[in-house]
């Protein structure tokens, strides 16, 4: 057996000897076609080490797994991979191809015997191909399949491999957000679980869809708006611009990165209280519609415009105990739809297009601004949302915006 590197990089000489030992262990444990001559390649961008080889289906299935954590040392219960979709026609065709002895290539994996040593072959890219190979093996098909196999990855390198191995498929921004957040640490997920926004052991949604839990973007938006709202005095609410924001997705959000590193943010008792109140609103909304076939109303509290506006107003009222209490108690209207969704659906302004379906159905600035006015009004008396209040909130938003534009024009004279 001949084993060597494609080139020597002085900055990682110590690691190269460790990788070489891992490769030797791999070759002793796995049946591959290239056993007589293996070259260890280096990704020049990340300095990650890998080999290219063909592994037998028997070894792939016996010693491989698609249940792969992004951070096995610190967050071993949470996965970076997408959900497997077995009813997809493309996957069903893949299964048929595997059974007809098609050889697959470009499966991306990591050899990592430290985490679950009985399954050291961690499949990072190619989950559906793995399952197809597994089904074919049960029918006696034991072909050799092509792998790009990494060794001794850091968490950052593992994230990079996850990203590049998914560039040829439609990866949701929600999954990308979850991957990026996982690399940063478990704090946001832990906070959501502590507040009841996520269940214990539950991860963020990898794609926003009916019945799914909150996404990373939703959780970030909740916290960012609460903090933004705290910078607005409740007595000045009617005279300043009060438009909640929605955090960016699929990449780095600089404002969020700054906020998540703020000292004591995750132990802030008032913010935890806000999170628990929001979890209560989501639950109450879903519970009311649990026996009704209306998904849009059931998940109204998870709408980005609703959660952004609700948390923004919670931040504005953070020092006003009575009004904050009334704001949080919106979810306690157990005999009614807490958000009065049917009334929100009829809320509109004369400038709205014909296809506008009411408050909380869009994510634009206008919808967020109107909902902020509505939640602020509701907290004044705490009697719940009604049609007159919705109509007034819509008018107040447009009147405020018109007045602020006039002020801005006057300043330019």
C-alpha positions in Angstrom: 0.0 0.0 0.0 1.3 3.4 -1.0 0.0 6.4 1.0 1.0 10.0 0.5 -0.2 13.6 0.4 -0.7 15.6 -2.8 1.4 18.4 -1.2 2.9 19.3 2.1 1.6 22.4 3.9 3.9 23.6 6.7 1.0 25.3 8.6 -0.6 21.9 9.2 2.3 19.5 9.4 1.3 18.3 12.9 -2.2 17.5 11.7 -1.0 15.7 8.6 0.6 12.9 10.7 -2.7 12.6 12.6 -4.7 12.4 9.4 -2.3 9.9 7.9 -2.9 7.6 10.9 -6.7 8.0 10.5 -6.5 7.1 6.8 -4.5 4.0 7.7 -7.2 3.0 10.2 -9.8 3.5 7.6 -8.0 1.4 5.1 -7.7 -1.4 7.6 -11.4 -1.3 8.3 -13.0 -0.7 4.9 -13.0 -2.6 1.6 -12.2 -0.1 -1.2 -11.0 -0.5 -4.7 -8.0 1.9 -4.4 -6.3 0.2 -1.5 -2.9 -0.2 -3.2 -2.4 3.5 -3.8 -4.2 6.4 -2.0 -3.4 10.1 -2.2 -4.5 12.4 0.6 -5.7 15.7 -0.9 -5.9 19.1 0.7 -8.7 21.6 0.2 -6.6 24.8 -0.3 -9.4 27.0 0.9 -10.1 25.4 4.3 -7.0 23.1 4.6 -9.4 20.1 5.1 -7.9 16.7 4.2 -9.8 14.1 2.1 -9.3 11.1 -0.2 -11.3 9.9 -3.2 -12.2 6.3 -3.3 -14.8 3.6 -4.0 -16.3 1.8 -1.0 -18.3 -1.5 -1.2 -22.1 -1.2 -0.5 -21.7 -3.8 2.3 -19.2 -1.5 4.2 -21.2 1.6 3.4 -24.4 0.2 4.9 -22.8 -1.6 7.8 -20.5 1.1 9.0 -22.2 4.3 7.6 -24.9 6.6 8.9 -26.9 9.6 7.7 -27.6 10.6 11.3 -24.8 13.1 11.4 -24.5 16.0 13.9 -22.7 19.2 12.7 -21.1 19.6 16.1 -20.7 16.1 17.7 -18.7 17.3 20.7 -21.0 20.0 22.0 -24.4 19.5 20.2 -24.5 15.8 19.4 -28.4 15.7 19.4 -28.9 18.2 16.6 -28.5 17.5 12.9 -27.4 19.6 10.0 -29.0 17.4 7.3 -32.3 17.9 5.7 -35.2 15.6 6.2 -35.2 12.6 3.9 -38.0 12.7 1.3 -38.7 9.1 0.4 -41.9 9.7 -1.7 -40.0 11.9 -4.2 -40.1 10.5 -7.7 -36.3 11.3 -8.2 -35.5 9.2 -5.1 -37.7 6.4 -6.2 -35.9 6.4 -9.6 -32.6 6.4 -7.6 -33.7 3.3 -5.7 -34.6 1.5 -9.0 -31.2 2.5 -10.5 -29.3 1.1 -7.5 -31.2 -2.2 -7.7 -30.1 -2.3 -11.4 -26.5 -2.0 -10.2 -25.9 1.6 -11.0 -22.7 2.9 -9.4 -23.2 6.3 -7.6 -20.4 8.8 -7.2 -19.6 12.0 -5.4 -21.0 10.9 -2.1 -19.5 13.2 0.6 -18.6 11.7 4.0 -16.4 12.0 7.0 -14.5 9.2 8.6 -15.0 9.9 12.3 -14.6 6.9 14.7 -14.7 9.2 17.8 -18.4 9.7 17.6 -20.4 6.5 17.4 -17.4 4.3 16.5 -19.5 1.4 15.2 -20.7 3.8 12.4 -17.5 5.8 11.6 -18.6 6.6 8.0 -20.7 9.8 8.5 -22.6 10.7 5.3 -22.7 14.5 4.8 -23.9 14.7 1.3 -25.8 11.9 -0.4 -28.4 10.8 2.1 -30.8 9.6 -0.6 -28.1 7.8 -2.4 -27.1 6.0 0.8 -30.7 4.8 1.4 -30.9 3.7 -2.2 -27.7 1.7 -1.9 -29.0 0.2 1.4 -32.3 -1.0 -0.3 -30.3 -2.5 -3.2 -27.9 -4.3 -0.8 -30.9 -6.0 0.8 -31.6 -7.5 -2.7 -28.0 -8.7 -3.0 -26.5 -5.8 -5.0 -23.0 -5.0 -3.6 -21.4 -2.5 -5.9 -18.5 -0.1 -5.1 -19.6 3.6 -4.9 -17.6 6.7 -5.2 -16.8 8.8 -2.2 -15.1 12.1 -1.3 -14.0 11.2 2.2 -12.8 13.8 4.7 -10.7 13.2 7.9 -10.3 15.1 11.2 -12.7 18.0 10.3 -13.2 21.0 12.6 -16.7 22.3 13.1 -16.1 25.1 10.7 -14.6 22.8 8.1 -17.6 20.4 8.6 -20.0 23.3 8.0 -18.1 24.2 4.8 -18.4 20.6 3.6 -22.1 20.6 4.4 -22.6 23.7 2.3 -20.6 22.7 -0.8 -22.1 19.2 -0.8 -25.5 20.7 -1.1 -24.9 23.2 -3.9 -26.5 21.0 -6.5 -29.9 20.7 -4.8 -32.5 23.2 -3.6 -31.4 23.9 0.0 -33.8 26.0 2.0 -32.5 29.2 3.6 -34.0 27.9 6.8 -31.7 24.9 6.8 -28.7 27.2 6.0 -29.7 29.5 8.9 -29.9 26.4 11.2 -26.5 25.2 10.1 -24.9 28.6 10.7 -26.6 29.0 14.1 -25.5 25.5 15.1 -21.9 26.4 14.4 -22.1 29.6 16.5 -23.4 27.5 19.4 -26.6 26.2 21.1 -27.6 29.4 22.8 -30.5 30.4 20.6 -31.9 26.8 20.5 -31.5 26.4 24.3 -33.2 29.8 24.9 -36.2 28.7 22.7 -36.5 25.4 24.6 -36.3 27.1 27.9 -39.1 29.5 26.9 -41.2 26.7 25.5 -41.0 28.0 21.9 -39.3 24.7 21.0 -40.0 21.5 22.8 -37.2 19.9 24.8 -34.7 18.3 22.4 -36.4 19.8 19.4 -34.4 21.7 16.7 -35.5 24.6 14.5 -37.4 23.9 11.3 -35.3 23.1 8.3 -38.0 24.5 6.0 -40.9 26.8 6.8 -44.1 24.8 6.0 -47.5 24.0 7.5 -47.3 22.4 10.9 -43.5 23.1 11.4 -42.0 24.6 14.5 -40.3 28.0 14.5 -37.4 28.6 12.2 -34.0 30.2 13.2 -35.1 33.3 11.3 -38.3 33.5 13.3 -36.4 33.1 16.6 -33.9 35.7 15.6 -36.6 38.1 14.5 -38.4 37.7 17.8 -35.3 38.7 19.9 -34.1 41.4 17.5 -37.4 43.2 17.6 -37.8 42.9 21.4 -34.4 44.6 21.8 -35.2 47.3 19.1 -38.5 48.0 20.9 -36.7 48.6 24.2 -35.1 51.6 22.5 -38.5 53.2 21.9 -40.2 55.0 24.9 -43.9 54.0 25.2 -44.9 57.7 25.6 -43.2 58.5 22.3 -44.8 55.6 20.3 -47.3 57.7 18.5 -44.8 60.2 17.3 -41.8 58.1 16.1 -41.4 55.5 13.4 -42.2 52.1 14.9 -41.6 49.6 12.1 -40.5 46.1 13.2 -37.8 44.3 11.1 -37.4 40.7 9.8 -33.9 39.4 10.0 -32.1 38.3 6.8 -31.9 34.7 5.8 -29.4 32.3 4.1 -26.4 34.2 5.2 -24.8 36.4 7.9 -27.1 39.0 9.6 -24.6 41.5 11.1 -27.2 42.9 13.5 -28.0 39.5 14.9 -24.3 38.6 15.2 -23.8 41.6 17.4 -26.9 41.0 19.5 -26.2 37.3 20.1 -22.8 38.2 21.7 -24.3 40.7 24.1 -23.4 40.0 27.7 -26.1 38.2 29.7 -28.6 38.2 26.8 -29.5 34.6 27.3 -30.2 35.0 31.0 -32.1 38.2 30.8 -35.2 37.4 32.9 -37.5 39.9 31.1 -36.5 38.5 27.7 -37.2 35.0 29.0 -40.6 36.2 30.2 -41.2 37.6 26.7 -40.3 34.3 25.2 -42.6 32.3 27.5 -45.5 34.7 26.7 -44.9 34.3 23.0 -44.8 30.5 23.4 -48.1 30.8 25.2 -49.6 32.8 22.3 -48.4 30.3 19.7 -49.9 27.4 21.7 -53.2 29.2 22.4 -53.6 30.0 18.7 -52.9 26.5 17.7 -55.1 25.0 20.4 -58.1 27.1 19.4 -57.9 25.8 15.8 -56.9 22.3 16.7 -60.2 20.8 15.6 -60.7 23.2 12.7 -59.4 22.9 9.2 -57.7 26.3 9.0 -53.9 26.1 9.0 -53.5 29.8 8.2 -55.3 31.0 11.3 -53.8 28.2 13.4 -50.3 29.3 12.7 -51.0 33.1 12.6 -48.7 33.7 15.6 -45.8 32.2 13.7 -46.2 34.6 10.8 -43.1 36.7 10.6 -45.0 40.0 10.5 -47.1 39.0 13.6 -44.2 37.7 15.7 -42.0 40.7 14.8 -44.7 43.2 15.7 -45.7 41.4 18.9 -42.1 41.2 20.2 -41.4 44.8 19.2 -44.3 46.1 21.3 -43.2 43.8 24.1 -39.9 45.6 24.0 -41.6 49.1 23.9 -43.7 48.2 27.0 -40.9 46.5 28.9 -41.0 49.2 31.7 -44.8 49.6 31.7 -45.8 46.7 33.9 -49.6 47.1 33.5 -49.6 47.4 29.8 -47.0 44.7 29.3 -49.2 42.4 31.4 -52.2 43.1 29.2 -50.0 42.5 26.1 -48.9 39.1 27.4 -52.3 38.1 28.5 -53.6 38.2 25.0 -53.0 34.5 24.9 -55.2 33.9 27.9 -58.4 34.5 25.9 -59.1 30.7 26.0 -62.7 30.9 24.8 -61.7 32.8 21.6 -59.1 33.0 18.9 -56.4 35.1 20.7 -55.5 37.0 17.5 -59.0 37.2 16.2 -57.7 36.0 12.8 -61.0 36.4 10.9 -61.0 40.1 11.9 -57.4 40.5 10.9 -58.2 39.0 7.5 -60.7 41.8 6.9 -58.4 44.6 8.0 -57.4 46.8 5.0 -56.8 50.3 3.8 -58.2 52.1 0.8 -54.7 51.9 -0.8 -54.5 48.1 -0.6 -54.7 46.0 -3.8 -57.7 43.8 -4.4 -55.8 40.6 -3.6 -54.7 41.8 -0.1 -55.8 39.2 2.4 -55.6 41.2 5.6 -53.1 41.8 8.5 -50.5 39.2 9.1 -50.6 37.7 5.6 -47.6 39.6 4.2 -44.1 40.5 5.5 -43.7 43.9 4.1 -43.1 47.1 6.0 -46.7 48.2 5.8 -48.1 45.0 7.4 -45.5 45.0 10.2 -46.2 48.7 11.0 -50.0 48.2 11.1 -49.6 45.2 13.4 -47.3 47.1 15.8 -50.0 49.8 16.0 -52.6 47.1 16.7 -50.7 45.3 19.5 -49.9 48.7 21.1 -53.6 49.7 21.1 -54.6 46.3 22.5 -52.3 46.7 25.4 -54.0 49.9 26.4 -57.1 48.2 27.7 -56.4 44.5 27.2 -59.8 43.6 26.0 -58.6 41.7 23.0 -58.5 42.5 19.3 -61.7 43.6 17.6 -62.7 45.1 14.2 -62.8 48.8 15.5 -59.3 48.3 16.9 -58.0 46.8 13.7 -59.5 49.7 11.6 -58.0 52.3 14.0 -54.6 50.6 13.9 -54.5 50.7 10.1 -55.5 54.4 10.0 -53.0 55.3 12.8 -50.2 53.6 10.9 -50.9 55.6 7.7 -51.5 58.8 9.5 -48.2 58.4 11.4 -46.3 57.6 8.2 -47.7 60.7 6.5 -46.9 62.9 9.4 -43.3 61.6 9.6 -42.8 62.1 5.8 -44.0 65.8 6.2 -41.5 66.3 9.0 -38.7 64.8 7.0 -39.6 67.1 4.0 -39.6 70.1 6.3 -36.1 69.3 7.6 -34.8 69.3 4.0 -36.1 72.9 3.3 
